[in-house]
């Protein structure tokens, strides 16, 4: 990642974020999946967040992001979740019947910082591998 700059800081942060729709429902498909990607890009631009790598799977998302130190991890996750959920429920009202209770995303999330062993390239490869597996899923054997 490239060094980020604000008026009072120079930073090199990298966070791998993962979360899922409520009940781990497979709702992130087709138009909804594409809209989530667009929304995340818009949110990133509006809040000075740099998305290095993004994968929106049918039942969860992966983001590899960098953001200024003025934001906490919880704040960034909250921005992505709250803004996207509001827009998605408004633009796709049919989601309300699949995700009852007025919540789009699960409450929790996973976060990992980039360090010595878990490098930026390891996270990129992991997300790309996951992306390839989603595009060519294997047939499950029942018996």
Residue, then its C-alpha position, 0 to 999 in steps of 0.5 A: x500500500x502507498x503511504x497515506x497523508x492527511x494535514x497532520x499525519x502520514x500513515x501506512x495502515x492495512x486492515x483485512x475486514x470480513x463480515x456477513x449479511x444477517x443470518x449469513x443469508x446468500x443475498x449478495x448476488x446479481x444487482x445487489x452484489x454489484x450495488x454493494x461494490x458501488x456503494x463501498x467504492x462511494x463510501x471509500x471516496x467520501x471518507x478518505x478510505x483506500x480499498x486495495x482489494x474487495x470481494x463481495x461473495x454471496x454470503x460475506x464480504x472481504x475488504x483490504x483497506x487503509x484509512x487515516x488514523x483519525x478513524x477507528x476500525x469500528x467506525x470504518x466498519x460502521x460506516x460501510x455497514x450502516x450506509x450500505x444497509x440503508x441504501x440497499x433496503x431502500x433500493x431493494x425493498x424485497x430484502x426486508x422479507x428475507x432479512x427481517x428485523x430491519x438489519x442487513x449486516x451481522x453485528x460482528x466482524x473480523x479484522x486483521x492488521x497487516x504485519x510481519x507474517x500476514x503481509x499485504x500480499x498474503x491477504x491479497x492472495x487469500x482474497x483472490x483465491x477466495x474470489x476464484x473459488x466463488x467463481x468456479x465452485x465445486x459440486x458437493x457430493x452428498x453420498 
